[in-house]
Amino acid sequence: MSKKISMQQIADRLGISKYSVSQALAGKPGVSEETRENVFAMAKALGYRFGLHVDPASSKAEEPLAGVSNPYVLLWIKSGRRSDSTFWNRVLTGVIDACDGYGWDHLIISNNVEETEFVFPAFADRSSCIGMIVLGSMTDSFLISIKKQRIPVVLADHSDPSVGLDCVVNANIEAAKTVCHNLIAAKCRSIMFVGSDRHSVSFQERWWGCKMAASEEEDKRGEEIAVGKWSLPYGGGGPWGQTLEVEVKKMHGGGKLPDGFVCANDEIAIRLISLLKMHGYDVPAQCKVIGFDDVEMAAHSSPALTTVDFGKETLGARSVEMLHRRIASPDAAPEKVTLSFRLIARQSG
């Protein structure tokens, strides 16, 4: 159904001036990138064709923006993840490209606080929202409150069987098991997992995979495989880098160097390699280091980081495909799609 949207309506929804909306829509300087992004997202959510507006500085009266209400997908992501260009931005790229393929617009919503209950954004047109994709972990209460809205929902890189929502996840346990089996085959008999299993389901599953692989190898080989963990306050602005440095110093001051380190992601692994080298350790001659996610810097670290590639854009695209299925079959049983992985063998492990 067609409707008339004015710049003033967009401005009122965002709490900014009509002039700022005009500048943003015209691609002119004078507004921040964040404001420009919010204006375009709001315009999409309200539903109109871009390019039809009058500069409020002109003498002509403002004409409403003519447009049609296009279907859009609500993308919910914690604000801290928006700045993660190595992982979450690439997942978002996959989501947005796939939405475009279906002819859907998108509206990105983020918040700094830990949400406990979902409230549909007051500035968005609910009648045009065809579904939602939640990127990353959220609280159980938040997910339950979403389900009560009776909006088609897909979880990306998160799962919670108790909530009963469709989800697309990576094969974290299988990937971690493969990494550890390879380390043990390379004569590693002590392995240290580095990360926080409380940060996300992905981190937790990678820790579980390490323990499972060690147990399987002990049964097969009849010898002990020592598996430990350095817990870091990763995520939420915690001082995880300082904690990691303290652990390395403690080890250097009298602890035993593990044969191999399995880090919860590449960022942690790259920092660990740097700290190990600072304290005189040779990677991989004295110990091996492996990460997850295959970020761009992994290939350029020294030594180059052995890691696991999950296909970040694919995760985003498959989440949209799952949403399309849910919209077409609203009464179908919830599904969990697990994506495969690829081990990228480099010098560090």
Buried (B, 14 or more C-beta within 10 A) or exposed (E): EEBEBBBBBBBEBBEBBBBBBBBBBEEEEEBEEEBBBBBBBBBBBBBBEEEEBBBBEEEEEBEBBEBEBBBBBBBBBBEBBBEBEBBBEBBBBBBBEBBEEBEBBBBBBEEEEEBEEBEBBEBBBEEBBBBBBBBBBBEEEBBBBBEEBEBBBBBBBBBBEEBEBBBBBBBBBBBBBBBBBBBBEEEBBBBBBBBBBEBBBBBBBBBBBBBBBBEBBBEEEEEEBBBEBBBBBBBEEEEBBEBBBEBBEEBBEEEEBBBBBBBBBBBBBBBBBBBBEEEEBEBBEEBBBBBBBBBEBBEEBEBBBBBBBBBBBBBBBBBBBBBBBBBEEEEEEBBEBBBEBEBBEBBBB
